[in-house]
Amino acid sequence: MIDWLNGPAVVAFGVPTSWAEVLGFATGLLTVGLLVRQHILNWPLGVLNVMLLMVVFWTAGLYADAGLQIVYIVLGLYGWWAWLFGGQDRTRLVVRVTSRAEWLGLAVAGAVLTGGLWLFLDRLTGSTVPFADALTTALSLLATYGQTRKLLENWWIWITADLIYIPLYGYKGLWLTAILYVAFLVLCMLGLRSWRRALR
């Protein structure tokens, strides 16, 4: 199965593109589209998406991004539960703004994650982009946490991460994934607008 997923499906921008990347592209778009609409099926589809992207990133030598997908599976299962039962009195969650205490916690966690992953990737792996890989990994984890709690500002964190991911994936020759992240950027802007309306 892994061999098939790593096999070429199409040629994009002169580079062979694997089935894992093509399927990751399709499931990623569907997942974020469902997230924008606050549809609960974004979580199980998102788990499938990250499993596909784990294969893509590992093959490309983006080890932190590959490892991040394992955490995404756990967060996806948690998010699925939290959206259904994580609100007051075990009700569905509603969109809310991030508190000052949460922002402080996110900032500290982001700095620790970025620094720790950067050192790990730089000293113990063959990563060719250790800082960018570490930073995008940390931002993605923070944004996903915000997403599981329906924090409005998770969209701003995703937008920041996407602006780094797009050139990073282009640099690594993952052009279809880079295009996917351009689409994610647009969807994040739509998500921010949609969730702002829900907040009102």
SEMI-588578 format. One record per residue (C-alpha): residue in one letter; x, y, z; residue number from 1. Coordinates in steps of 0.2 Angstrom, whole numbers, plus 5000, padded with zeros to 4 digits. Example, Ala and Ser with C-alpha at 12.3 -4.5 7.8 and 13.67 -1.06 7.14 Angstrom:
# residues 2
{a,{5062,4978,5039},1}
{s,{5068,4995,5036},2}
//
This chain:
# residues 200
{m,{5000,5000,5000},1}
{i,{5014,5012,5005},2}
{d,{5023,5008,4988},3}
{w,{5007,5012,4979},4}
{l,{5004,5029,4988},5}
{n,{5022,5034,4984},6}
{g,{5020,5029,4966},7}
{p,{5018,5043,4953},8}
{a,{5000,5048,4949},9}
{v,{5003,5063,4939},10}
{v,{5017,5075,4934},11}
{a,{5014,5093,4941},12}
{f,{5026,5107,4936},13}
{g,{5038,5094,4929},14}
{v,{5039,5084,4945},15}
{p,{5031,5067,4948},16}
{t,{5017,5068,4960},17}
{s,{5013,5053,4971},18}
{w,{4996,5046,4974},19}
{a,{4998,5051,4993},20}
{e,{5000,5069,4988},21}
{v,{4985,5069,4976},22}
{l,{4974,5061,4988},23}
{g,{4981,5072,5002},24}
{f,{4976,5087,4991},25}
{a,{4958,5081,4988},26}
{t,{4955,5076,5006},27}
{g,{4963,5092,5013},28}
{l,{4952,5104,5003},29}
{l,{4937,5094,5008},30}
{t,{4942,5094,5027},31}
{v,{4945,5113,5027},32}
{g,{4929,5117,5017},33}
{l,{4920,5107,5031},34}
{l,{4929,5116,5045},35}
{v,{4924,5133,5037},36}
{r,{4906,5127,5039},37}
{q,{4909,5120,5056},38}
{h,{4903,5103,5050},39}
{i,{4908,5089,5062},40}
{l,{4914,5077,5047},41}
{n,{4929,5088,5045},42}
{w,{4937,5078,5060},43}
{p,{4936,5060,5053},44}
{l,{4941,5066,5035},45}
{g,{4955,5076,5043},46}
{v,{4962,5061,5051},47}
{l,{4962,5052,5034},48}
{n,{4970,5068,5026},49}
{v,{4984,5068,5039},50}
{m,{4988,5050,5037},51}
{l,{4991,5053,5018},52}
{l,{5001,5068,5021},53}
{m,{5012,5059,5034},54}
{v,{5018,5048,5019},55}
{v,{5021,5063,5008},56}
{f,{5031,5073,5021},57}
{w,{5042,5058,5027},58}
{t,{5046,5054,5009},59}
{a,{5051,5072,5006},60}
{g,{5062,5072,5022},61}
{l,{5051,5084,5031},62}
{y,{5052,5074,5047},63}
{a,{5044,5086,5059},64}
{d,{5029,5088,5047},65}
{a,{5028,5069,5046},66}
{g,{5029,5067,5065},67}
{l,{5016,5081,5067},68}
{q,{5003,5071,5058},69}
{i,{5003,5058,5072},70}
{v,{4999,5072,5084},71}
{y,{4986,5078,5072},72}
{i,{4977,5061,5072},73}
{v,{4976,5062,5091},74}
{l,{4970,5080,5090},75}
{g,{4958,5075,5077},76}
{l,{4950,5062,5088},77}
{y,{4950,5075,5102},78}
{g,{4942,5089,5091},79}
{w,{4929,5077,5086},80}
{w,{4924,5073,5104},81}
{a,{4926,5091,5109},82}
{w,{4915,5098,5096},83}
{l,{4901,5086,5101},84}
{f,{4903,5086,5120},85}
{g,{4916,5099,5125},86}
{g,{4904,5114,5128},87}
{q,{4896,5119,5144},88}
{d,{4887,5104,5152},89}
{r,{4894,5092,5139},90}
{t,{4885,5101,5125},91}
{r,{4892,5106,5108},92}
{l,{4905,5120,5107},93}
{v,{4902,5137,5101},94}
{v,{4914,5149,5093},95}
{r,{4923,5161,5105},96}
{v,{4938,5172,5106},97}
{t,{4954,5167,5114},98}
{s,{4957,5174,5132},99}
{r,{4973,5183,5137},100}
{a,{4978,5168,5148},101}
{e,{4976,5156,5132},102}
{w,{4986,5168,5122},103}
{l,{5000,5168,5134},104}
{g,{5000,5149,5135},105}
{l,{5000,5148,5116},106}
{a,{5014,5160,5115},107}
{v,{5025,5150,5128},108}
{a,{5020,5134,5120},109}
{g,{5025,5140,5102},110}
{a,{5042,5147,5108},111}
{v,{5046,5131,5117},112}
{l,{5040,5120,5103},113}
{t,{5049,5130,5089},114}
{g,{5065,5130,5099},115}
{g,{5065,5112,5104},116}
{l,{5060,5106,5087},117}
{w,{5073,5117,5078},118}
{l,{5087,5110,5089},119}
{f,{5081,5092,5087},120}
{l,{5079,5093,5068},121}
{d,{5096,5103,5066},122}
{r,{5106,5091,5076},123}
{l,{5098,5074,5075},124}
{t,{5090,5073,5058},125}
{g,{5094,5076,5040},126}
{s,{5082,5090,5038},127}
{t,{5087,5103,5025},128}
{v,{5075,5116,5032},129}
{p,{5076,5114,5051},130}
{f,{5070,5131,5057},131}
{a,{5055,5133,5044},132}
{d,{5050,5115,5048},133}
{a,{5050,5118,5067},134}
{l,{5041,5134,5066},135}
{t,{5027,5128,5054},136}
{t,{5025,5113,5065},137}
{a,{5023,5123,5081},138}
{l,{5011,5135,5072},139}
{s,{5001,5121,5065},140}
{l,{4999,5113,5082},141}
{l,{4994,5129,5090},142}
{a,{4981,5132,5077},143}
{t,{4974,5115,5078},144}
{y,{4972,5116,5097},145}
{g,{4962,5133,5094},146}
{q,{4952,5123,5081},147}
{t,{4948,5110,5093},148}
{r,{4941,5123,5105},149}
{k,{4933,5133,5092},150}
{l,{4944,5148,5095},151}
{l,{4941,5162,5082},152}
{e,{4959,5166,5081},153}
{n,{4965,5149,5076},154}
{w,{4962,5156,5058},155}
{w,{4975,5169,5060},156}
{i,{4988,5156,5066},157}
{w,{4983,5145,5051},158}
{i,{4985,5160,5039},159}
{t,{5003,5164,5046},160}
{a,{5008,5145,5045},161}
{d,{5001,5144,5027},162}
{l,{5011,5160,5022},163}
{i,{5027,5150,5027},164}
{y,{5021,5133,5020},165}
{i,{5018,5139,5003},166}
{p,{5036,5144,4998},167}
{l,{5043,5130,5009},168}
{y,{5034,5116,4999},169}
{g,{5038,5124,4983},170}
{y,{5057,5124,4988},171}
{k,{5055,5105,4992},172}
{g,{5047,5102,4975},173}
{l,{5030,5098,4982},174}
{w,{5021,5109,4970},175}
{l,{5004,5101,4972},176}
{t,{5005,5103,4991},177}
{a,{5010,5121,4989},178}
{i,{4995,5124,4978},179}
{l,{4984,5115,4991},180}
{y,{4991,5127,5004},181}
{v,{4987,5142,4993},182}
{a,{4969,5135,4993},183}
{f,{4970,5133,5012},184}
{l,{4975,5151,5013},185}
{v,{4959,5157,5004},186}
{l,{4949,5145,5014},187}
{c,{4956,5151,5030},188}
{m,{4951,5169,5026},189}
{l,{4933,5162,5022},190}
{g,{4934,5153,5039},191}
{l,{4939,5168,5048},192}
{r,{4924,5178,5040},193}
{s,{4912,5163,5043},194}
{w,{4917,5161,5061},195}
{r,{4916,5179,5065},196}
{r,{4898,5179,5059},197}
{a,{4895,5164,5070},198}
{l,{4902,5173,5085},199}
{r,{4890,5188,5083},200}
//
